Amino acid sequence: MHATPQPLSLRQVLFCGAMIVTLSMGIRHGFGLWLQPITQAQGWSRQSFSLAIAIQNLSWGVIGVFAGMLADKLGAFRVLVAGAVLYALGLAGMALSPTPLMFALTAGVLIGAAQAGTTYAVIYGVIGRQISVERRSWAMGVAAAAGSFGQFLMVPVEGRLIGGLGWQTALLVLAAMVLMIVPLAFGLREPRHGASPLAHRDQTIAQATREALRYPSFVLLTAGYFVCGFQVVFIGVHLPSYLRDRGLSPEVASYALALVGLFNVFGTYIAGTLGARLAKRKLLAAIYLGRAAAIALFLLVPISPLTVYVFASVMGFLWLSTVPLTSGIVAQIFGVAHLSMLGGFVFLSHQVGSFLGVWLGGYLYDSTGSYDIVWYIAIALGVFAALVNLPVKEGAIARRPSAQPA
């Protein structure tokens, strides 16, 4: 007989979840470093590269809903293993793709599907089911901080791999590295849902979905998360090229992205901690307003390595601090039985925003020779996101008493 997995300890969930997010998100955050090496070597336009990364974000969002359903139903372990294998295949395909179409299928569809199964929605589902309500927001902040540390750690590593091995070999090295997620996934094998009082199911998937999509606060959260995706992915992918166009060295871009990751460690952890004490909707509004102000000031001051590093540090502090707060509100409103799936729906909106941010960056650059229009859109959307988060109701949704499950 197969041994039944035992309830997971707080330390085990946080360590394994944090390490998985570190690898998955850390590798992803460095994709902007490949834009110029790949397009120059292959003779492709920036729009071709941007479209593949845009497809990646959209694939991540769409498949994330179904990955969340599977993780809620079967547990995170199988989803994480499948995601790790897809990630390795996608990175290898990204290195070996001879045409923009094949690059879009590997760097876009495959890696997007892989990220759906190895990042926040799946990990947060485990946290929600295995960790008490009192410590949930803090634990989500720790996991988000791990993803930020992954960016701080991995972006310079990726830059050095590209410089030392060439962009193709560097991608193959990352393909081998990402398979480390498989042994870590064994640490997140969950007991049956019945063993966790936090994950009791009174709703089917269809009922939970209808309830969420009809609830105004869920729709507002989803709209705000669209903006988050637009801003961070546009900046993460196009900032290195923007800085090189302005005459700064590639090292400045690498250090800037590393600073985003470093300060995001503190930002996400503090956001998760404050989310346990203060209104999460107000914190979200402050974060989005802060982003809009930071971008506006960055465009106004003369560009130099110093102003780039200050901008990267401020944006890093605000970068993924929306993640534990948004997921925490979803858990507060709807409970945790379908948290991975509902988190997947919210994240789908994030990824639609990511698609538009990264694609518009490439399209408008090729059309106008400048990123200015996209920067202005990012500022306006930041103000919009702050306004739509303020009316969100964070309390548990009122449900009619249901029949006792068989």
Secondary structure as UniProt FT lines:
FT   HELIX           10..29
FT   HELIX           31..34
FT   HELIX           35..42
FT   HELIX           46..74
FT   HELIX           76..96
FT   HELIX           100..103
FT   HELIX           104..110
FT   HELIX           111..116
FT   TURN            117..118
FT   HELIX           120..130
FT   HELIX           133..165
FT   HELIX           167..177
FT   HELIX           178..180
FT   HELIX           181..185
FT   HELIX           186..188
FT   HELIX           193..195
FT   HELIX           197..199
FT   HELIX           205..213
FT   HELIX           216..245
FT   TURN            246..247
FT   HELIX           250..275
FT   TURN            276..277
FT   HELIX           280..300
FT   HELIX           305..318
FT   HELIX           322..334
FT   TURN            337..338
FT   HELIX           339..368
FT   HELIX           372..389
FT   TURN            390..391
//
